[in-house]
């Protein structure tokens, strides 16, 4: 009897979990389409996709981190550092592919540093990632003297600026990352371990999971996506810049949280993160088109993030 | 006599949890200024009853009459307001604050209406209470600097200072020395003289006999006996607590005992335990008996690689093994089912399937990917084999009853087919029916030639199920008994208590 009741409750909550944010997203789009003819144009649609692909990519890595119940505040700075390293490698004639690889590896390395600080040095994740946030941004400024790295080879610009058919390349890249990460999270041991570490770290240890190793790798993955975004942004902006992506970590966290991943870890999905990134972008795009000032936009964004997460907590608390 | 005045009456309280009837029409009468003993086995319903009195749980039916008026205790602060307080074991104090601040927390004395704290007055009042209770503690000391006994005294002082009418003490002596117990009893007598009633929960019958004016015995959620001081005897109480004979409750399956599986030699991790040596044979159920804190669980966790020993060797089937992590232990064929299901065992928010296959996930991988259909088959097999009652294999384990959750923990380890299984308090917090099932499962495992180490606080359980027991006291093995020697209860108890 009791079992049956909880079963019903489960289905309801699963439905809610999976679809409520989609419903909100569709309503939002419909609302804006009615309100503004400019919103419903094809070029704006492409624009939204391109903008959201950046948040989505950062969000994919952040999903892994947040599934373990942690957050990584260093990603914005790591994006900038990766951008500068890529730029400097390019102007030093490393060749395009080695430079891209260097940029991505920079991100991956920063992520691993976060992981090691947290698991081996036992620094709380908040402090560890804030530390890396400052150091990575600082390093980016030091190696560039605070100036953007320009004069990059033209061939490099297609990565972030080109199209396949009507689809911008960053969207294609984000889609590839999505497919790989989705499979990793749902079909592999690594994904299963990620959920279990987030659900109960101690029980994970007792189940024979090398928690430290997997946590380090998870932060590495998050660094990897930050590195990738650094490369893509440099290509699109045509410079390596030490001042870009400031505050992007919060956008990524917001996208993941809006997408329904529990801030306490153990529950959530990467599909949700896609929707979260889209919601975030559509709201920004819509407000801009409607002529709301950027100052006021920030107020609205803040409110929306808090409300969505509050609903999430309330729903989980039953 | 003023003792006849009833302060609290509980009438026909019933409380059910999913799958368990924790309390069934329980009656309890507490008189003013009496020490009322409450005893019964683990899981008899003592703590559920107290949680109802403290307003933490609401009863399904029945009523509570306090000082002649029917009350519905809404929550813990309501209970405190009525004058019902519980003394916890150090859980309920703020370790970084001083003794005085802890006593006056949430009802600080202020200077008039200014909101400024009157430290001097609080200090003086604390001193006064301490003098009355003969406690020698500086009110300015931080709680974390005090030992357990003194922390308890602070709790009691706090309870008195809030004008308590009833103080509930739950196993108050479990971590006290003899001298400290004496002091506690003196304090209890003083409280009695003040007209305060005490509900004294304890397993230790000598204590109950010594200090209580009356005793109520619970078994399986029902009141089975109620004795006045004159009628109390250890025999009476034990009879009431146990009810039925051992044979029925603990079905013992005879299994031939085979070769040596596990040998532990001189394992040490001071101050938790030192020089632990024993062997385990296949098909054997070896009981670890000892009080909480005697080192039995620490030994188990060390064998499983969760703690690093300072010395000693572990042999499996004659070969020495190095175990530095649970993963090493699992690879060597050792499994450990934790005493703390919720914190160390289950992934409560994840489903049955994921909980069962997590430790043995390599066995369902197909070229690096999880073979979901194989995983479902494995899960369905265990649901059937262990008779786990669940609507589906995709049910989150937090919705299962305690007994079914325990079966999920067991299934996780059976999937790995280990040769040595350590079961730490496998029947804690589960109902009687499920307990019997767990014993049957344990017997079946022994029949398959596995070596089993069973850890339990319930002496009857260990003696009912084991082939052999070793007794721990303060981190050392103080005795070993074969099944035919289990009738020597006195010497087993002496080993547990460390008296020779």
Interface residues (C-beta under 8 A of the other chain):
Chain A: X2 X3 X4 X6 X7 X10 X183 X187 X188 X189 X192 X195 X196 X199 X200 X202 X203 X204 X205 X206 X207 X208 X209 X210 X266 X267
Chain B: X18 X19 X304 X306 X325 X326 X327 X329 X330 X336 X338 X343 X344 X345 X346 X347 X348 X349 X350 X354 X358 X359 X361 X362 X365 X368 X369 X370 X389 X390 X391 X392 X395 X396 X399 X412
